[in-house]
């Protein structure tokens, strides 16, 4: 299902719903957990830490991201629609 009525500033966005609400809500929560895990992984890599916390966050990313990718809500941004970005 696509919704064409959403705007972010001057840019037109398209919301892509890959499932119905109850499953989509759960998938979006899984996406939040996965995104937090990925952010923590990147901070730990920058600091040179690859201990057990790194492995736990990597597990969270590997477990929850495929759920979000399959059933979550994505937004496509069309910034070239008018030819003027800003």
Order of alpha helices (4+ residues) and beta strands (2+ residues): beta-beta-beta-alpha-alpha-beta
